[in-house]
Amino acid sequence: MKSIREIYRIGKGPSSSHTMGPHYASKLYLAHHGDAHRFHIKLYGSLAATGKGHLTDVAINEVLSGAGPVEIEWLPKVFLPTHPNAMSIAVVDDEGQRHDEWTFYSVGGGAIKCDQLPSVDTPDIYPLNTMTELMEWCNHNGKSYWEYVEQIEDSHINEYLAEVWQNMQAAIERGLDREGALPGPLHLRRKAASYFIRAEGYKDVLRTRGMILAYALAVSEENASGGTIVTAPTCGSCGVLPSVLYHMKKVYNFSDNRIIRSLATAALVGNVVKTNASISGAEVGCQGEVGVACAMTAAAANQLMGGTPAQIEYAAEMGLEHHLGMTSILVTSPVQLMVQTPDLKTGNSVPLTVSFLRTVPLKQFISSLSISMYSSRLEIIMPRPWGCIISATAPLPYSLMYGRLSKAVGLVIVSSEASAATVSCPAKLYLYGLQLKVTVKLPTLFNCSSMSRLPEMTP
C-alpha cells in the first residue's frame, strides 16, 4: 500500500477525480513542456460526461491557460480500457499539428497515473495490505493501527495529519458561516447553517444527529462551491469523517493528538480499500465513496472510544458493507430489478428476492432466468438484449430453494445441473409483481433435480 498522504489530499473541490486529478495532470504536463504555447485536451468517458458540472475544464484552464490557448474536446462515449476517468494532453504547434500526447488516468482521491510518466505513481511503502494482516500485526505486537502507521511512514506524518485536521475543521466552520445559493444552474440553497441552528434547539439524540448532519453538509457545500477541503478518501465523501470527529472533539473534549491518531487509523482503512478494490466513483459509484468514508469514520470513532484492534476492524466492516451493495442492490433499468443478498458476515440463511417492479411482457423481455451457483458467488443473469449480471459473494456453496409469488403460474425448473438451474415461464406471462425467492443456506448444496414444480407462496 502507498502512503496515507494519498488518502488525505488538501485541495479544492468539487471532485477529487474530476477536479483535483485533471488539475494535477495539467501541472505535471506543463512542468515537462515549459516552452509550449498551445494545448489540445481530450476528455474521455466519465471525465467528459460529468466534467462541466465538476469544473474539470476550469481546473485545466487554471493551469494551462497562462501558457497559451487551451482547446478541450469532450468524448463522453469513448472509454479507454485502463480507467473510465481518462484524459490526454498534447502540444499544438503553429501549423496546428499535435505533438507529444500524454494520457492520464484520474484513479480517484486526486491521484493520477500516466502512461508516459511511470514515476508519477508513488511507491508502495506498506508491506501489509489487508485488515486481517494489520489486525494480526496489532495483536502480535500489542499495538494499535496508528502505531503501525507511525512505524511505516516518515517522521513528518503527524505534522501532515495535523494540517489535515486543521483544514477539516476550517471547512466545517466556513461552511456553517456561509449562506446563499451554491454555484451552478440549479441555484441550490446552502442548508448547513440553518440545519445547525435547528439542531441546537433539539434534545439529546436528535441534537447529536442534527449537529453531525450540519457539519457534514458544511464540508460538502464547501466542496460543491470549489472551496478548500480534504479528500477522505474523495471530494465527494469529504464531509463524513470530519463531521463525526469534529462532533466527538466538542462533546468528549478529545485532544488534537488523539484525533490525529484516529485519522491515521481511518486512513489505513481507506488505504486497504483503495489497494484491494477502488475508491473511484467512476468505478464503484458515489455509494462506494461514501461507504469507504463510513468505514474510515467508524474505525476512527471506535478507536477514540477505546476500541481494540478487533473492534475497530469490525466497526469498519459494518460501516462498509451497507454502502457497497452487500445488503441490497437496485437496478432501475430495464425492469427495476431489486436484489437482496445474503448476510456475508455470518453466513446465516437470508432470503434473496428478485422482483420485477414494472409491467413487462415476458415474450418481449426474457425467455429464461438463469441462476448459477458457484463456490464463491451467486450470479443472476438476464439474457440479451437487456442483459445484466448481478453477483453476490459468499465463502461457501449455496443451498437454493425456489418459490413464486403473486398470481404468476407455471414456473418450472427446466435445467437441473449441479452447478446451475434455469427457471423459465410461459411466454404469455407478464413480469409484474413476479418474484423469484431464493433462500441462501450454508453450507450444503441443494440438488435441483429433486424439485420440478414450485410451491405456492403468499405475496
Sequence and secondary structure as in RCSB ss.txt:
>XXXX:A:sequence
MKSIREIYRIGKGPSSSHTMGPHYASKLYLAHHGDAHRFHIKLYGSLAATGKGHLTDVAINEVLSGAGPVEIEWL
PKVFLPTHPNAMSIAVVDDEGQRHDEWTFYSVGGGAIKCDQLPSVDTPDIYPLNTMTELMEWCNHNGKSYWEYVE
QIEDSHINEYLAEVWQNMQAAIERGLDREGALPGPLHLRRKAASYFIRAEGYKDVLRTRGMILAYALAVSEENAS
GGTIVTAPTCGSCGVLPSVLYHMKKVYNFSDNRIIRSLATAALVGNVVKTNASISGAEVGCQGEVGVACAMTAAA
ANQLMGGTPAQIEYAAEMGLEHHLGMTSILVTSPVQLMVQTPDLKTGNSVPLTVSFLRTVPLKQFISSLSISMYS
SRLEIIMPRPWGCIISATAPLPYSLMYGRLSKAVGLVIVSSEASAATVSCPAKLYLYGLQLKVTVKLPTLFNCSS
MSRLPEMTP
>XXXX:A:secstr
   GGGT  EEE S IIIIIHHHHHHHHHHHH TT   EEEEEEHHHHHSTTTTTHHHHHHHHHTTTS EEEEEE
TT   SS SEEEEEEEE TTS EEEEEEEEEEETTEEEETT GGGS     S  SHHHHHHHHHHHT  HHHHHH
HHS TTHHHHHHHHHHHHHHHHHHHHH  SB SSTT  B  HHHHHHHHHTS HHHHHHHHHHHHHHHHHHHHHT
T EEE SS STTTTHHHHHHHHHHHHH   HHHHHHHHHHHHHHHHHHHHHS   HHHHHHHHHHHHHHHHHHHH
HHHHTT  HHHHHHHHHHHHHTTTTSSEEEE SSS EEEE   TTT   EEEEEE  S  BHHHH SEEEEEE S
SEEEEEE TTS EEEEEE SS     EEE TT    EEEEE SSEEEEE  TT B SS EEEEEE SS    GGG
  B      
